[in-house]
Amino acid sequence: MSKKTPLVWFSWFLSTALTLFLAFVAVMELSNSTQVQEGFAQLGYTGSIPAIGAMLLTSVIFYAVPRTTVLGAVLLTGYFGGAIVTHLFMNQSAEAVIPFLFGVATWAALWLRNPSLRALMPVVKK
């Protein structure tokens, strides 16, 4: 267990906030409500919304469990990558920044509290 510095506490707060928000998004996608269908239709997606929600919820569960959190982060990176590509394909480059930032936050939270990730991806000072 890593030392409970303010950055470690912040990393847990960030992970928790991401998990709760993404779980909410997944449940909304699984509900397949008219509003969700309309939003996805604007992006060119029809009929596959509950499957996307199920994949997101599975990824979030993996991210929330400490033993599988890195696998969850990898899966969420794929989800965010798909969102980025979708926005770019629809010529919405400004909106593509949001899933990019979610991806960065997903990994930053893990990096701040996991010494093995910091060793794998060090910040090099010159």
N, C-alpha and C positions, 0 to 999 in steps of 0.2 A: 504494500500500500504506500502510495506516495505521500510526502509531507503535505499537510493541509495549509499551504500558503494562500494568500489572497487570489493568486492566479489559478490555483487548483479549485478553490471555491467558485471562482468565476466560470471555470470550465464546466463544472457540474451544473451551475445555473444555466449556462448556454445550452448544454446538452438537454437538460430538462425542458427548457423553453422550446427548443427545436422539436423534441419528441412530442410534446403536447400539441404544438401547432400542426405538425405533420400528421399526427394521429387524427386530429380534427379534419384536416383536408381529406385524409383517406376515408373517413366515415362519410363525409359529404359525397365523395366520389362513389362510394358503395351504395349510397342512398339513391343515386341516379335520378334525382329530382329534376323537374323541368328546368329550373334555373341552372343546374349543373350541366344538363344536356345542351342548353342554349350557349353556355360559355364554351363548352368543348366544340360545339358545332362551328363557332366563329374561328376556331383553330383548325378546323378540318377533320375533327374526330367525331365519329358517330358509332354508337353500338358497342364500343369497347370500354366504356367508362368504368363499369364495375370491375373489369379485369385490371385496369390501371390502378383503381383503388385498392384492390386486393394485393397487387404487387407492392404498392406503397406501404400498406399496413404491415405486410410481411417484413419489408425492409426496416420499418420503424421498430418493430418488435425485436429484430436482430440488433438494431442499434441500441435499444433500451437495456438489453441484457448484457451485463459487463463481460461475460465470457465470449460473446459473439459480437461485441460492439464494432470491431474492425470490419468484420464481414458486413455488418449493417451499413457502415460508412461507405464501403465499396458499392453496395447495392444502391444506396441513396445517391452516390455519385453518378451512377448510370441513369437513375430517374431524373436527376437535375440536368444531366447532359441531354436527355431527350427533350426536356422542357426548353433548354437553350436552343437546340436545333429547331424545334417547332417555332419558337418566336423569330428566329432568324429567317426561317423559310417563309413566314408570314410578313416579312419586312418590318418586324417590330424589334429592332435592335436595342432600343432603350429598355424594353421589358425583359430582354434576355439577361440583363445585368442582375436581376433579382434572383433567379435560380443559381447563377454563378456565385453570388454572395452567400446563398444558403449552403452551397457546396463548400465554400471556403470556411464558413462557420462550423460546419459539420466536422471537418478535419482539424480546424484550429482548437476546438474543444477537446478533442482527443490528444492532440499534440501537447497541449498545455499540461495535461496530467499524466501522460504516459512517457516515462523516460526512454523506453525502447523505441518509440516513434521519434522522439527527439534525436536519438542516436542514428536512426535510419535516415531522417531528414533534418540534418543540423542547420542552424543558422550560422553561416560562415562569416567571420569578421576579418576584414583585411586591413 
